[in-house]
């Protein structure tokens, strides 16, 4: 059984690798080759944290896996990950666990790669200005994904805590310099989105994080952070303005995403407005952006196929490079 740490993963697996792994996972999901139960969410007794279990079997790879991921906001004060995770891969021939992968890094990569893939598929190719909402553990990878797929001149960073924005810009300046991108500390959400070509939200907000009326024609929006019926980042009016709306997994999004569930309950959004899944778009079964002025939206809550396919790709590259620790239980 191969054990892989964060440092070992990052030494052999790039954001481009993660984007391609996600695209493969989207296709396998759309082709019906993956079995993915809805995520199991368990709250702690005092409601201070949540433990989640995400299993999947992926045909084509003949592998199963499970991600154990938690959300403990209090961890930030302890300087440990707020969303710790571990992924176990299971051989579909023997049922043996063949690898255990540090899941926090894997989650950061595969989740950011969802936005990267969607931005590559749906945003205008000449996009130059992006906005990133949220500066938590996901944010650096989300920034890298945006810069990987588009030649961005400027990325505006906004968070409800200006000090977190300042620290984020300082710690990610060298990453942005590699791509020739300027990071801007946005003073408010309006400054972040005005004129932006691409917007990614990666927060745990319970209310929309920007004014939909300020979004310019042709903007592409990635809704990443909210993953429960009570969480909501995307305003309903932008869902009404959008020409094309996509999801990663229709069943999961309609069961878990407050961005859609809340406006559906208010009678101002219908699932019929969803153009398709990203896998359907990649396979050419549905049409993507139809004009330069069209607003496009992609909403994800994540699903375990992404974790299994990404973990398998990481393990394959690690074994080829002789990276990781082999152990016998």
N, C-alpha and C positions, 0 to 999 in steps of 0.2 A: 504494500500500500504506500502510495507516494504522498508525502506531506509537503505543502507549499505555503510559505509565509508571504507576507505583503511584499517584502523586498525582493524575494525570488520571482514573484509574479511580475512585478514592474520591470525586472531586469530582462524579461524575454517577451512581454506582451504589450503591444502599443494600442493607442486609441483607435487607430485604423484597423488593427486586428479585431478589436472589440466591435466596431461598427459592422465589419463583415460577418462576424459571428452572429450578431443580432439579426442581420438581414437573413441569414440562413435559418435562424430560429423562427422568424416571421413566416418564411415560406413553408417550413415544415408544419407549423401550426395551421396555416391556411389550407394546406393540403390534407389536413386531418391525420397526420402521422404522429401526433403527440397526444398523450392522455394527460390532462391537467385538471385535477380537482381544484375548486376554488380554495383560496388561501384560508387556513384556519387561524383565527385571531383569538388569543386568550389574554384577558386583562388580569393584572395582578390584583390581589385582594384590596389593596389601598388605592388602586387606579393610578399608581405612579408610573406604571410601565405596561408594556404589551409585548407578549411573545407570539411569534407567528411561524407557522410551519407551511412550507411550500414544496409539495412533491410533484414529480412529473416523470413520465416515461416517454422517451423520444425514439420513435421508429426512424430507421435510416442510420442512426447512430447505434441502435440497440443498446441504449443505456438508460438507466433510471437515476434519479438523484433526489435529494431533498435539501432545501436551504432552511436552516434555522436562523431566523432573523428577529431581532427585538427592537423596540423603540422605548428608550429610557431617557427622557429629556434631562433628568438630574445628573446624567453622566458627564455633561459638559463641565459642571463645576468640579468634577473629579479628574478632568483631563483624560478621560477615556471615551471611546466612540459612543455617540448617542444611538447609533444604529449598528450594534455589533452583529456579526453574522458568520456562519460557518456552512460550507457546502460539502456534502458527501456524494461521491459518484459511485454508482453500482453497476457492475457488468451485467448486461442483459442475458448473457449466456450462462453465467455461473451464479449470479446473485451475490457475488462477493463485492465488498466495498474496495474499490481499487485506488481511490484517492480522497484525501480530505484537503480542501482548499480554503485558505483564509477568505472568508466570505464578505467582509466589509469592503475590502479592495475590489473583489469581484463585483459586488453590488454597485459600487461607485462607477466602475468601468462599464458594466452592461447597461446601467440606467442612463448614464451620460450618452452612451452610444445609441440609445433609442432616440434621444433628441438629435444626435448627430446624423443618424440615418434619415430621420424625418426632415431635418433641415436640408440635407443633401437632395432629398427627393421632392420637396415641396416649396422651398423658398426660391426667390428669384436668384439666378446664378450670380448676378452682379451685386448682391447684398453687401453693404459695407459697414452698417451700423447695427449693433446688437445691444439688447438690454438683458441683464441677468438679475433676477429677483431672488434673494436669499444668499447667505454666506456661510451656511452650515457645512457639514461633512461632505455633501454631494457637490458643492459649488465649484470647487477647483476642477473636478473632472468634467462638469458641465461646460465650464469655460473652455477647457481644452477641446472638447468635442465640437463646439461651435467654430473655434479657430481652425480645427482640422479640416472641416468641410467647406468653409467659405473664407475668402481672403478679406478679413475684417479690418477696417481701419480703426474702429473704435468699439469698445464694449463698455457700456455704462452699468455700474454695479449699484444696486439699491437693497437696503435692508432697513428694518424698523429701528435698528440700533446703529447710528452713524459711526460709532467707534469700531464696530465689527466690520463695517465697510472699509474703514481706514486700514485696519489690520489685514483684511483680505487683499486689498490692493497692494500693500507692501509685500505680503508673502507670495503673491502670484505675479509680481512684476517681471521676474526673470522668465517665467513661462510665457507671458505675453510678448516679451522681447524676442523670443525665438520665432514668433509668428509675425513680428513687425506690427503688433497691435497695441494701441494705447488704451489703458484702463482709466475710466473716469468715475470719480465718486459722485453719484447722483444724490442731490440734496432731497429730492422727493420723487414719488413715482411718476409724476407728470414729466419731469426732466428726463427720467429714464426712458420713457416710451415715445416722447415726441420725435417724430421722424425716424424711428427705429425700423429697420428692415426685418429683423428677427427678434423675437422675445422668448426667453425661457424663464419659467417660474419654477422654483424648487424650494418651496416653503411648506410649512404645516398650517397655513392660515385657515381660518374658518369663514373668511369673507374675501371677496375679490380684492386683488392686490394692485389693480390699476384701473383707470377710467377707460372703458371701451370706446368712448366717443373720441378719444385722442389718438386712436390707432390709425395710422395712415393706410390708404389703399395699397395693396400689394404686400402687406406685412404677413409674415408667418409666425405663428405662436405655438410654442411647446408647453403644454401643461404637465408638469412632472411631479410636483411635490405632494399634492393631496391624494390620499388613498383610502379614505373612509367616507361614508355618506354625509358626515358632518363637516368635512373639510372642503374648502372651496377657494380656488385661486383665480379662475377665469370668470369675468363678468358675463351675465346672460346676454347683454346686448351685443357682445362680440360674437356670440354663437349665432345670433340672429343676422348679423352683418356678414358673417363668413360665407364664402361661396362654396368651399369644400372643407369638410370636417372628417378627420380620420382618427382611428383608435388603434392601439396595439392588439387588443383582445376585446371584441365586442361584449361577450358575456361578462367578463371580469369588470370592465368599465361600467356597464349598466348596473352591476350589482354593488359596486364599491365607490364610484367617483361622485362626490357631492357636486362637482362642477356641472354634471349632467342631471343627477338625481334631484337636486333642489329645484332647478328651473323646470324639470319635468313635473314635479309636484305642484308648481305654480301655474302649470298649463302654458308655459311660454317656450318650451322646447320639446321636440319629439325625436325619438330615436331614428325616425325616417330621415332626419337631416344628416345622419352619419353616412358619408359617401362610401366608406369601407374600412377594412383593416389594412395596415401597412403591408402585410403579406400579399393581399389582393392587389395592391398597387404595384409591388415589385414584380408580381407575376403578369401584370398587364390586364388583369381582370376588371379593373376599374380605372377611371381617368383621374389624374392628379390635377395640378394647377392648370387652369384653362386660359388665364390671361395674366399679364404683368400686374394688373391692378386688383386682382382677386385676393381677398384675405383668406388665408388657410390656417387651420387649427389642427393640432394633433394632441390627443389626450391619452396618457398611459397610466396604468396603475401597476404595471409589471406582472409577469407571470413566470412560472417556474421553468418553462421551456427555455427561456432566455438564460437562466442560471445553468441549466444542464449543458446546453450547447456551448456557452462561453467557458464553463469549467472544463469541458472536454477539449476545447481548442487550447486552453491554457496548459492542460496536462500534456497534450500532444507536443506542443512547442517546448515545454520544460523537459520532457524525456529526450527529445531530439538534442537539446542543448546540454543534457546531463545536469540539470538544475533540480533541486529538491532533495528530500530525505526519504529513503525507502525504509519502512519499518514493517515488522511482523507482529501482530497482536496475539 
